[in-house]
Amino acid sequence: MELKVIAILRRLNKGVALFVGAGLLVCATFVLTDIIMRRFGTSLGGTEEIAGYAMALATSWGMAYTLLEMGHVRIDILRSRADSFKRALFDVFSMIVMSGVIITIALKAWPVLERSIKNGSTANTPLETPLVWVHLPWFAGWVWFALMATTITLCALSLLIKRRHSDTEQFIGAFAEQETLQ
């Protein structure tokens, strides 16, 4: 069951990643258009601001995809020398720590959004962007990442309890560099 849950989450996050990637392409096109227009003495204006917002949103939403694709970096010098059970313990421990950190980030992001809503905050820029437009999807991305990390951690704990160590490694393991290079 755990592996089915992870497969569903991977498909879901692949869709999110494609949507975020399309947004980054739109942003890059916007910036490129502005750069070309500057050569002719005019500008769209606000490209730096919008690109910054796009990067913040891509980061918060892209982290869950990266987690499910095992793209986050871990130092595995001890792990690589351990047996299957100990590797699974290292993996589960790293997921527990990651989940804790991401939940903390999501909780700390809430006051930022809350202030934007309460104060009707706008960016101190010529665009005067209502910050709730940026903070809401940014916060949602961190919450999504926290939900994904927690779900993966619970699945990994379940597999560890069932002594399915190789399955645990399959979706949360850190693969040694040698194995990757072969």
N, C-alpha and C positions, 0 to 999 in steps of 0.2 A: 504494500500500500504506500509506504513512504516514497518508493521510487516513482510511483505513479503521480504522487503529489508534486514531486520535484519536476517530473516531465511536464506537468500542467503549468507549473510556475515558470519553467524555461520558455514554454510557448508564449505565455502571457508577457513575460519580460522581453521576449524577442519583438513582439508587437510594439511594446513601449519603446524599445531601442530604435526600431525603424521610424516611429513617429518623431522621436527626439532627433534622430539623424536627419530626417526631412526638414525639421525646424532649423537645424544647424545649416543645412544647404540653403534654405531660404535666407537665413541671416548672412551667410557668406555671399550670396548673390546681391543682397542689399548693400553690403559693404563694398563689394566690387563695383557695383553701379555708382555708388557715391565716389569712389576713387576715380573712376573714369570721368564722371561729371566734374570733378575738381580740376581736371586737365583743361576743361572748357570754361573755367571760371565760375562755376556754380556748385551747389552741394545740396544734398537731401537734408543734411543736418541730423544730429542725434545718433549717428551710426555707432559711435563708441559706447554710448549709453545702452542702446539696444543690444549690441554685441555682448556687453557685460551681463545683461539680463539673460541672454540666451545661454551664455556659458554657465551661469549660476543654476539655471534650470536643467541644463544638460548634465551637470555634475550631480545634482540631487537625484534626478531620475535615472541616470546611467549607472549609478553605483550598484543597484540591485541586479541589473543585467550582468555587470562585471562579476559580482559575487557568484551568481549561478553558473557563469562560464569559467569559474575558478581563475579569474584574471587578477585578483588582488595578490599582492606580493607578501610572502611569508619567508622568514629565514628558517630553513628546515634542517639545520646541521645535526641537531639531536634526533629529530624525527626520522631522518633517513637511516639512522643506525639502530632503530628500534624494530621490534617484531610487530606483527599485524595488530595485536591488541593495543600495544602502547602507541602505535601510530594513530589508531582510532581515538585513543584518549587525548593525544595532542590535538587532533583535528577538532574534537568536540570541545575541548577547552578553548581553543582559538575561536570557535564559533560563539561560545558563551561570552567571551570577552568582547568580540566584535558586536554581538547583539547588545550588550550592555552599553558600549560606546555609542552605537547608533541610536538606541533608545534615548540616551542622554542628549544627543544632538537634536533629535526630534522634539524632546521636551523643552530644550533651550530655544528652539526655533519658534515655538508657540508664542512667547511674549513679543517677539518681533512682529509677527502677524497681528497679534491682538492690538498692539500699539498703533499699527497702521490703520486698522479698522476703527478703533476708538477716536483717533485724532484726524482721520481723513488725510493722512500724510501723503504728500507728493514729493517727487524728487526735486532737489534743489538744482535743477537744470532748465535749459530753455524749453524742453518738452513737458516739464512738470507732470511727469508720469505718476498717476495714482499708484502708490507703492503696494496697495493691496493686490493689484493686478500681477505684480511680480512675487510678492511674498506668499500669496495663497498657493500657487502651483509649486513654488520652491519648498514651502512647508509640506505640502502633500507628497512631494518627492522623497523627503526625509522620512515621513511616516511610512510611505510605501517600502522604502529600504528597511526600516525597522521591522515592519511586518514580514518581509521576505527573510530577513536574517533570523528573526524569532522562529518562523515556521521551519526554516532549514535546521536550526538548532534543535528544535523539538523532534524533527524527523531523525536527525543524527543520533540524538539521545535514545530514541526508540530502537534504532538499529543496533546501537551499542549494547543496550540491555538485552536485545535478542541475540547477541554475539555474532552479528552479521558484519564483521569488521571490514571485509573487502567491499561490501556495499557502501559502508560509510565512506571509505576512501574514494570510492567511485564518484561521489558527488560533492564532497567537501574536502577531499585530500589535497595536500600540497605535493605535487610530484617533483621528485628530485631532478636536478638539471640533467644528470646523465640519462635518465629515462626519457626525458623530453627530446634530447639530442639524437637518440637512436632511431 
